[in-house]
Amino acid sequence: MLKLGTTLEKSEIIKLYTKGYTNPQDYKIGLEYERLPINSNSFEAVDYWGNNGIAICLELFARKNGWDYIVDGNNVVGLAKSHDTITLEPGSQIEISTKPERTIFELKKKIDSINSSLEEILDEHGIILLNYGISPYSTFKNIHLIPKRRYKIMAGYLWGILSDVMMRETAGIQCCIDFKSEEDAMRKYKLANKLIPFMTAMFSNSPIRGGVDSGYKSFRALSWLNTDNDRCGFAGKISEEFSFDDYIDCILKTPMIFIQRNGQPIEINGDLTFEEYLKEGYGGIMPTLDDYELQANLCFPEVRLRNFIEIRNHDCVGGDLKYAILAIYKGIFYDNEAMCETEELLKHLQYKDFSELRYNVPKHGLKTTVKNATILDYSQEIIKIAEKSLKNMQTGENMFIQSIKEYTDKGISPADVIIKKWHGNWNKNLRKMINYLTQEEKYL
């Protein structure tokens, strides 16, 4: 067995992934749901600090609902109760992450319950949680980092020209799915990477940024394309031979940002890769499994492998649209026939096609073309496959597909609706846009 450094073997690292093997009968689905807190009058991003800041709202929520604090030093940076968390992203974006459930209905029930109490407190402080992919008015220059040490280090290190936009302005939705074996994990991992541009286009919802039309359907997706290419985008070439070992090698070859000892960060700032750290250590410190887990969590591929698969690249959307994201993935990945049909649909597209789509979709959305077809053409087929699969499961979850079909049947995404109204009857009025985005049920 390959020995890495003096304290860590690769076999230990691989177990981080193999421990995720799950019997298909026990498959669950998970959701991470970020939103943008904005002032209900000025539409500016809400700060962490102050009498009407996010910190005090979290503390009030915790006391009212019996949640525990997650702290960094003396600062509350999140809350936890059992397996559910409410955490803060760098620009005070609020993320709800619940325990994975067997059905989307169970996730919705949990999200609705948390939201009901959370939004009551936020409303008392003049705060709206916006179901949108990017700050509509404030830009990163006016959005302070929350007092979390890792975010300060990351902000100083990440070198992409839009990394500050990504960290402070954006909000997304992530879906987590299970696998039964390494073969199954790699099959799902590769297919998820191929689905990303189609899902990004369907759910694009971040065209207005800084109070103006950015010219992009998903400026959030654009920001990720310009955030530290060492650790974002694809992890590996999603080749047919891709394995846990290959994924781990991608993490090992990525420059390190920091490690932690005794609760304190030790900055490395890209001076060596994790592979070099395994061989040489750093300043007399030798690698541990916790170091690898931190390194893996500081890599941000569009599909991230853990003891489950985390699919990351979706703008925040409201209403049942967020559950439509989960429904598409559940319908495809938890049914072998649906996976085969999706693989067949995409089999003629090459790696370079997916790479080009990643760069074209943020601007052109569903109108992006590939191989003499549009993203819309593929997306409509993907939805059909997922819907048929969910109907066969007889859980009723196919109902969540309807919300996205209302858009794609018309050849549009949420961003297309916003852009049309922005230049139409809204007359570039931000208040009208905010009023629209705060409606639970959207109108096309």
DAGISUL-V112449 format. One record per residue. N is the residue number from 0. D_CENTER is the distance of its C-alpha to the mean C-alpha in whole Angstrom. Layout:
BEGIN
[[N | D_CENTER] [N | D_CENTER]]
END
This chain:
BEGIN
[[0 | 35] [1 | 33] [2 | 34] [3 | 31] [4 | 33] [5 | 35] [6 | 33] [7 | 30] [8 | 30] [9 | 28] [10 | 29] [11 | 27] [12 | 24] [13 | 24] [14 | 24] [15 | 21] [16 | 20] [17 | 23] [18 | 23] [19 | 20] [20 | 22] [21 | 23] [22 | 25] [23 | 24] [24 | 26] [25 | 24] [26 | 20] [27 | 18] [28 | 14] [29 | 12] [30 | 9] [31 | 7] [32 | 8] [33 | 8] [34 | 11] [35 | 14] [36 | 17] [37 | 20] [38 | 24] [39 | 25] [40 | 28] [41 | 27] [42 | 23] [43 | 23] [44 | 20] [45 | 21] [46 | 22] [47 | 22] [48 | 25] [49 | 28] [50 | 30] [51 | 27] [52 | 24] [53 | 21] [54 | 23] [55 | 26] [56 | 24] [57 | 22] [58 | 25] [59 | 27] [60 | 24] [61 | 25] [62 | 28] [63 | 29] [64 | 26] [65 | 27] [66 | 24] [67 | 24] [68 | 23] [69 | 21] [70 | 22] [71 | 23] [72 | 26] [73 | 28] [74 | 24] [75 | 22] [76 | 19] [77 | 18] [78 | 19] [79 | 19] [80 | 21] [81 | 22] [82 | 19] [83 | 17] [84 | 15] [85 | 15] [86 | 14] [87 | 14] [88 | 11] [89 | 14] [90 | 15] [91 | 16] [92 | 12] [93 | 13] [94 | 10] [95 | 12] [96 | 11] [97 | 14] [98 | 16] [99 | 15] [100 | 18] [101 | 20] [102 | 20] [103 | 17] [104 | 20] [105 | 20] [106 | 17] [107 | 18] [108 | 21] [109 | 19] [110 | 16] [111 | 20] [112 | 22] [113 | 19] [114 | 19] [115 | 23] [116 | 24] [117 | 21] [118 | 22] [119 | 25] [120 | 25] [121 | 23] [122 | 26] [123 | 29] [124 | 27] [125 | 27] [126 | 23] [127 | 21] [128 | 17] [129 | 16] [130 | 14] [131 | 13] [132 | 11] [133 | 13] [134 | 16] [135 | 19] [136 | 21] [137 | 21] [138 | 20] [139 | 19] [140 | 23] [141 | 23] [142 | 20] [143 | 21] [144 | 19] [145 | 19] [146 | 22] [147 | 20] [148 | 21] [149 | 18] [150 | 17] [151 | 20] [152 | 21] [153 | 17] [154 | 18] [155 | 22] [156 | 21] [157 | 18] [158 | 20] [159 | 18] [160 | 20] [161 | 17] [162 | 15] [163 | 16] [164 | 15] [165 | 11] [166 | 12] [167 | 14] [168 | 14] [169 | 10] [170 | 8] [171 | 5] [172 | 5] [173 | 4] [174 | 7] [175 | 10] [176 | 13] [177 | 16] [178 | 19] [179 | 23] [180 | 24] [181 | 23] [182 | 24] [183 | 22] [184 | 19] [185 | 20] [186 | 20] [187 | 17] [188 | 15] [189 | 17] [190 | 17] [191 | 13] [192 | 13] [193 | 16] [194 | 14] [195 | 11] [196 | 14] [197 | 15] [198 | 12] [199 | 11] [200 | 15] [201 | 15] [202 | 12] [203 | 13] [204 | 14] [205 | 14] [206 | 18] [207 | 20] [208 | 19] [209 | 22] [210 | 24] [211 | 24] [212 | 23] [213 | 21] [214 | 22] [215 | 19] [216 | 17] [217 | 14] [218 | 14] [219 | 11] [220 | 10] [221 | 14] [222 | 13] [223 | 11] [224 | 14] [225 | 16] [226 | 14] [227 | 16] [228 | 17] [229 | 18] [230 | 15] [231 | 12] [232 | 12] [233 | 14] [234 | 15] [235 | 19] [236 | 21] [237 | 19] [238 | 23] [239 | 25] [240 | 26] [241 | 23] [242 | 23] [243 | 21] [244 | 24] [245 | 23] [246 | 19] [247 | 21] [248 | 23] [249 | 20] [250 | 19] [251 | 22] [252 | 23] [253 | 20] [254 | 22] [255 | 22] [256 | 21] [257 | 22] [258 | 23] [259 | 24] [260 | 28] [261 | 29] [262 | 26] [263 | 27] [264 | 25] [265 | 27] [266 | 25] [267 | 26] [268 | 24] [269 | 24] [270 | 28] [271 | 27] [272 | 25] [273 | 24] [274 | 27] [275 | 29] [276 | 28] [277 | 29] [278 | 32] [279 | 34] [280 | 32] [281 | 31] [282 | 34] [283 | 36] [284 | 32] [285 | 32] [286 | 28] [287 | 27] [288 | 24] [289 | 23] [290 | 23] [291 | 21] [292 | 18] [293 | 18] [294 | 18] [295 | 15] [296 | 13] [297 | 14] [298 | 13] [299 | 9] [300 | 10] [301 | 8] [302 | 9] [303 | 10] [304 | 13] [305 | 14] [306 | 17] [307 | 14] [308 | 12] [309 | 8] [310 | 7] [311 | 3] [312 | 5] [313 | 6] [314 | 8] [315 | 9] [316 | 12] [317 | 15] [318 | 17] [319 | 17] [320 | 15] [321 | 12] [322 | 14] [323 | 15] [324 | 11] [325 | 12] [326 | 16] [327 | 15] [328 | 14] [329 | 16] [330 | 19] [331 | 19] [332 | 18] [333 | 20] [334 | 23] [335 | 25] [336 | 27] [337 | 23] [338 | 22] [339 | 25] [340 | 25] [341 | 22] [342 | 23] [343 | 26] [344 | 25] [345 | 23] [346 | 25] [347 | 27] [348 | 24] [349 | 25] [350 | 22] [351 | 23] [352 | 22] [353 | 19] [354 | 19] [355 | 21] [356 | 18] [357 | 15] [358 | 18] [359 | 19] [360 | 17] [361 | 15] [362 | 19] [363 | 21] [364 | 18] [365 | 20] [366 | 23] [367 | 22] [368 | 25] [369 | 25] [370 | 28] [371 | 30] [372 | 27] [373 | 24] [374 | 21] [375 | 22] [376 | 24] [377 | 22] [378 | 20] [379 | 22] [380 | 23] [381 | 20] [382 | 20] [383 | 24] [384 | 23] [385 | 20] [386 | 23] [387 | 26] [388 | 24] [389 | 23] [390 | 27] [391 | 28] [392 | 26] [393 | 28] [394 | 26] [395 | 25] [396 | 22] [397 | 22] [398 | 23] [399 | 19] [400 | 20] [401 | 22] [402 | 20] [403 | 18] [404 | 22] [405 | 23] [406 | 21] [407 | 22] [408 | 25] [409 | 26] [410 | 24] [411 | 22] [412 | 18] [413 | 18] [414 | 18] [415 | 21] [416 | 22] [417 | 22] [418 | 23] [419 | 26] [420 | 27] [421 | 26] [422 | 29] [423 | 31] [424 | 32] [425 | 30] [426 | 31] [427 | 29] [428 | 29] [429 | 26] [430 | 27] [431 | 27] [432 | 24] [433 | 22] [434 | 25] [435 | 23] [436 | 20] [437 | 21] [438 | 23] [439 | 21] [440 | 23] [441 | 22] [442 | 25] [443 | 25]]
END
